């Protein structure tokens, strides 16, 4: 899987600029490996649905890493900035990741696609 393609989609999902996203390249690589492990040997790992699934996985892991539940704010003159990262962002990233995985599931090896469908039904998180 082309990591640059995963990184590009990760930037779109996370809202990070290129420089900030590059710091998370290992996360994108790990997500791409995870997706590739689910594929049959003859599958093309560069299909858009698979790249998006990898980016969704990387974004979810990024949001988990960044979720601290703490609010941070500062004020300089008349300008104030408040940054709040909580579970909501990670939950939204999880729902997106689950939807992207479900979309890619038909491309996974038969055993893995079936497992994902069972996980979908049990969690009930896809499509919410």
N, C-alpha and C positions, 0 to 999 in steps of 0.2 A: 504494500500500500504506500502510495506517495505521501510522505509526512508533510510536505509543503501544502498539499491539498487539504489534509486534515487540519493543519495549523491555520490555513485561511478560513475554513469553516468554523473552527474554534474561535477565531477572532470575532467573527460575526455573531456567534452565539453568546460569547462572554462580554462583548463590548470593549474588549481591550484593544489598545493600539498595537501596532506590529512589534515595537520594542518591548512592551510589557508582555505580550503573548509569547515572544521568543524565550522568555525566562521559563515558560511552562512547556517547552518542547518535549522534555522527557515524559510529561504526563500524556501528551499527544501520541508519543511513540508507544507507550504502554497501552493506551486505548486501542491503537491500531493493531498491536499484537493480539490483544484480547479478541478483537473482531476476526482477525485472520485465523485464529485458533478454531473458530466456529465454522469456518468455510470448508467445503469439500476441496480436495487437492487440486482439481481442475478449474476452480472458480477464479474469476477475474477480481482481485481485491480492490481495483480502482473504480468500481462502479459507484456512482454518486450516492446511492442509498447506503452503501457500506462506509463510504467516507463520512457521510452525515452521522451515521450511527457511532463511528469512532469519535467524531467531534462532539457529539452529544454526551458520550461517556466521559471524555476529557473535561467538558464543561461542568458536568455534574461533580466530578472529582475536584475540580478547581473550586467550585462553590462550597463544597464540603470543607476544603482546606481554608477557605477565606471566611467561613461562617464562625464568628466568635460570639455572636449575641451581644456584643458591646457596641454602644453608640459612641461615635467620636465627633466632636465639633470644635470649631474655632472661629474667632471673629477678628477681623482686621479692619479697623475703621467702621465703615457702614456695610461692609461685606461680611456675611457669615456663611460658613459652610458646615453642613451636617452630613455625616456619613453614618449610615446604620446598616449593618449586615446581620441578618438573623436567619432563622430557619426557613422563612418564606422563600428566599431566593434559592436555597438548596432544594426545597420542595418543588418549586417550579422547574428547576433544572432537572430534577428526577423525572417529573412528568414528561418533559420534553425528551429526555433520554429514552424513557420507556416507549414513547410514541415512535421515535426514530428506530429503536430496536425492533419494534413490531413491524414497521414498514420494511425493514431489511430481513426479517425472519424467513421469508420464502427463499432467500439466497443462502441461508445457513445449511450445513449438512443436516440430513433428515433428523437425526437424534437430537441435535441442538435446537432446531426449530420447534420440535415438539415440546422440549423442555421449556422453551421460552413461552409457548402458548399456555402451558400449565401455570407457569409463574404469573402470567398476565391475569388469568382467571382468579388465582388465589389472591393477588394483591389488589386487583380491581383498580389499579392506578392508571392504566392506559386509557386515554380518551377522556380523562376527567378534567 
